[in-house]
Amino acid sequence: MTKKKKDGGNLLKKLLWWLPIIILGLMFALGACTRQEAKKESAKTESSKIESSKTESVKDGKSQSKESTSKEEETTTITESEEETLQESVTEKEVQVEENGNYTSKEEVALYIHTYGKLPVNYITKKEAQDMGWDPSKGNLSDILPGMSIGGSAFGNYEGALPRANGRRYFECDIDYDGGYRGAKRLVYSNDGLVFYTEDHYNTFEQIY
C-alpha cells in the first residue's frame, strides 16, 4: 500500500514537472502558426496593393495617351486653320483694289466684288453697251468703248451647276478682256457674296469666295 502511494506521488510529480514544458510547447506552436498566417495575410495585402498600383498605372497611361492624342489633334487643327488664314491674308495683301480703280483680272475683280459688293467702274452691261453702239457679232466693244468690259447681266444657273438658295441671284462678267470678241473667261457672283470663276464658258467652276 505504501509502495503504491509512493508510485502515485512520483507520477504526479512527473506530470507536474512536464506540464509547464508541454504548455510552453503548445504556446510556441500556436505562436508559430499565428505568425505564418499573419505573413500570408501580409503577402496577400502587398500583392493586392501591387496589382492595384499596376492597374492605376495602366489607366493613367491610357488617360495620358488619350490626352496627348487629343492635344496633338487640337494643335494640328489649329495649325491648319492658322495656315489657311495666313494664306488668305497673304493673298489679300498681294492683291489690293481701290473703289475707283479699273480691273479685269480674275483675282482683282473677285476681290473687288467681295470687298465692295459691285463691279469695278470699267464694267458696263450688255444693254448699255449696245445702246452706245456695241455689236456683239462684230466684236467692236474696244472700238466703241475703249477700256470697258461687259458685266452685270443676270446668269440663270439653269443647269444647277452653282448652289441654289431662296432669294439668291447670280450675275456674270468678262475676265481678262483686252479687245475684240468676248472670251470664255467669266466671273459668276451672287447677291449674297458667292464668287465663282470659269475659264471654259460655264462648263466648270472654281469657287473664290
C-alpha positions as CSV (number, residue, x, y, z in Angstrom):
1,M,0.0,0.0,0.0
2,T,2.8,2.4,0.9
3,K,4.6,1.5,-2.4
4,K,1.5,2.3,-4.4
5,K,1.2,5.7,-2.8
6,K,4.9,6.4,-3.5
7,D,4.5,5.4,-7.2
8,G,1.4,7.6,-7.4
9,G,3.2,10.5,-5.9
10,N,6.2,10.1,-8.2
11,L,3.8,10.0,-11.2
12,L,2.1,13.2,-10.1
13,K,5.4,14.9,-9.6
14,K,6.5,13.9,-13.1
15,L,3.2,15.2,-14.6
16,L,3.6,18.5,-12.7
17,W,7.2,18.7,-13.9
18,W,6.3,18.1,-17.6
19,L,3.1,20.1,-17.6
20,P,4.8,23.6,-17.9
21,I,7.0,22.3,-20.7
22,I,4.0,20.9,-22.6
23,I,2.1,24.2,-22.1
24,L,5.2,26.2,-23.4
25,G,5.5,23.9,-26.4
26,L,1.8,24.4,-27.3
27,M,2.1,28.1,-26.9
28,F,5.2,28.2,-29.1
29,A,3.4,26.1,-31.8
30,L,0.3,28.3,-31.7
31,G,2.6,31.4,-31.9
32,A,4.4,30.0,-35.0
33,C,1.1,29.2,-36.7
34,T,-0.2,32.7,-36.0
35,R,2.9,34.3,-37.4
36,Q,2.7,32.2,-40.6
37,E,-1.0,33.2,-41.0
38,A,0.0,36.9,-40.5
39,K,2.8,36.6,-43.0
40,K,0.3,35.0,-45.5
41,E,-2.2,37.8,-45.0
42,S,0.5,40.4,-45.3
43,A,1.8,38.9,-48.5
44,K,-1.8,38.9,-49.9
45,T,-2.2,42.5,-48.9
46,E,1.1,43.5,-50.6
47,S,0.2,41.5,-53.7
48,S,-3.2,43.3,-53.9
49,K,-1.6,46.7,-53.5
50,I,0.9,45.9,-56.3
51,E,-1.9,44.8,-58.6
52,S,-4.0,47.8,-57.8
53,S,-0.9,50.0,-58.4
54,K,-0.3,48.4,-61.8
55,T,-4.0,48.8,-62.8
56,E,-3.9,52.5,-61.8
57,S,-0.7,53.0,-63.7
58,V,-2.1,51.4,-66.8
59,K,-5.3,53.6,-66.5
60,D,-3.1,56.7,-66.0
61,G,-1.0,55.7,-69.0
62,K,-4.1,55.3,-71.2
63,S,-5.6,58.6,-70.0
64,Q,-2.3,60.5,-70.6
65,S,-2.1,58.9,-74.0
66,K,-5.7,60.0,-74.9
67,E,-5.0,63.5,-73.6
68,S,-1.8,63.6,-75.6
69,T,-3.5,62.5,-78.8
70,S,-6.3,65.0,-78.2
71,K,-3.8,67.8,-77.7
72,E,-1.9,66.8,-80.8
73,E,-5.1,66.7,-82.9
74,E,-6.2,70.1,-81.5
75,T,-2.7,71.5,-82.3
76,T,-2.9,70.1,-85.8
77,T,-6.3,71.6,-86.3
78,I,-5.2,75.0,-85.0
79,T,-2.1,74.9,-87.2
80,E,-4.1,74.1,-90.3
81,S,-6.6,76.8,-89.5
82,E,-3.8,79.3,-89.0
83,E,-2.2,78.3,-92.3
84,E,-5.4,78.8,-94.1
85,T,-5.9,82.2,-92.5
86,L,-2.3,83.1,-93.3
87,Q,-2.7,82.1,-96.9
88,E,-5.9,84.2,-97.3
89,S,-4.2,87.1,-95.6
90,V,-1.2,86.9,-97.9
91,T,-3.4,86.6,-101.0
92,E,-5.4,89.7,-100.0
93,K,-2.2,91.6,-99.2
94,E,-0.7,90.7,-102.6
95,V,-3.9,91.8,-104.5
96,Q,-5.2,95.2,-103.5
97,V,-8.1,97.1,-105.1
98,E,-9.5,100.6,-104.8
99,E,-13.1,101.5,-105.3
100,N,-12.4,103.8,-108.2
101,G,-9.9,101.5,-109.9
102,N,-10.2,99.7,-113.2
103,Y,-9.7,95.9,-113.0
104,T,-10.1,93.0,-115.4
105,S,-8.1,90.1,-113.8
106,K,-9.7,87.1,-112.0
107,E,-8.1,87.9,-108.6
108,E,-8.7,91.7,-108.7
109,V,-12.3,91.6,-109.9
110,A,-13.2,88.8,-107.5
111,L,-11.6,90.8,-104.6
112,Y,-13.3,94.0,-105.8
113,I,-16.8,92.3,-105.8
114,H,-16.0,90.6,-102.4
115,T,-14.9,94.0,-100.9
116,Y,-17.4,96.5,-102.4
117,G,-20.3,94.2,-103.5
118,K,-20.3,95.6,-107.1
119,L,-18.3,95.5,-110.3
120,P,-15.4,97.9,-111.0
121,V,-16.2,101.1,-112.8
122,N,-14.8,99.8,-116.1
123,Y,-17.7,97.3,-116.5
124,I,-20.8,98.0,-118.5
125,T,-23.9,95.9,-119.1
126,K,-24.8,94.4,-122.5
127,K,-27.8,96.6,-122.9
128,E,-25.9,99.8,-122.0
129,A,-23.1,98.8,-124.4
130,Q,-25.5,98.0,-127.2
131,D,-27.3,101.3,-126.7
132,M,-23.9,103.0,-127.2
133,G,-23.2,101.1,-130.5
134,W,-21.6,97.8,-129.5
135,D,-22.4,94.9,-131.8
136,P,-21.5,91.5,-130.3
137,S,-21.3,90.0,-133.8
138,K,-18.7,92.5,-134.8
139,G,-16.6,92.3,-131.6
140,N,-16.2,96.1,-131.7
141,L,-16.5,96.9,-127.9
142,S,-12.9,98.1,-127.7
143,D,-13.5,100.4,-130.7
144,I,-16.8,101.8,-129.3
145,L,-15.9,101.9,-125.6
146,P,-12.1,101.5,-125.1
147,G,-11.1,100.0,-121.8
148,M,-14.6,98.8,-120.9
149,S,-15.6,95.2,-120.3
150,I,-19.0,93.5,-120.3
151,G,-20.5,92.6,-116.9
152,G,-23.5,92.8,-114.7
153,S,-26.0,90.8,-116.7
154,A,-28.1,88.1,-114.9
155,F,-26.8,84.5,-115.0
156,G,-29.7,82.0,-114.9
157,N,-27.9,78.9,-113.4
158,Y,-30.4,76.8,-115.3
159,E,-28.3,73.7,-115.1
160,G,-27.9,74.0,-111.4
161,A,-24.1,73.9,-111.5
162,L,-23.9,76.5,-108.7
163,P,-25.5,76.3,-105.3
164,R,-29.1,77.5,-105.1
165,A,-30.9,79.2,-102.2
166,N,-34.1,81.2,-101.7
167,G,-33.6,84.8,-102.9
168,R,-30.2,84.1,-104.4
169,R,-29.5,85.6,-107.8
170,Y,-26.4,85.3,-110.0
171,F,-24.6,87.7,-112.3
172,E,-21.7,87.4,-114.7
173,C,-18.8,89.5,-116.0
174,D,-16.0,89.0,-118.5
175,I,-12.4,88.4,-117.3
176,D,-9.2,89.4,-119.0
177,Y,-10.9,91.1,-121.9
178,D,-8.4,93.1,-124.0
179,G,-10.4,93.8,-127.1
180,G,-12.2,92.1,-130.0
181,Y,-14.7,89.4,-129.3
182,R,-15.6,88.3,-125.8
183,G,-13.6,85.4,-124.4
184,A,-14.6,82.3,-122.4
185,K,-13.4,83.5,-119.1
186,R,-16.1,84.7,-116.6
187,L,-16.7,85.5,-113.0
188,V,-20.2,84.5,-111.8
189,Y,-21.2,86.2,-108.5
190,S,-24.3,86.1,-106.3
191,N,-26.2,88.8,-104.5
192,D,-25.2,87.1,-101.1
193,G,-21.4,87.0,-101.5
194,L,-20.5,84.0,-103.5
195,V,-18.0,84.4,-106.3
196,F,-17.1,81.7,-108.9
197,Y,-14.6,81.6,-111.8
198,T,-15.0,79.7,-115.0
199,E,-12.4,79.7,-117.8
200,D,-14.4,77.5,-120.2
201,H,-17.7,79.5,-120.6
202,Y,-19.6,78.0,-117.7
203,N,-18.6,74.3,-118.1
204,T,-16.6,74.2,-114.9
205,F,-16.4,76.5,-111.9
206,E,-13.9,77.3,-109.2
207,Q,-15.2,79.0,-106.1
208,I,-13.2,82.0,-104.9
209,Y,-15.5,83.4,-102.2
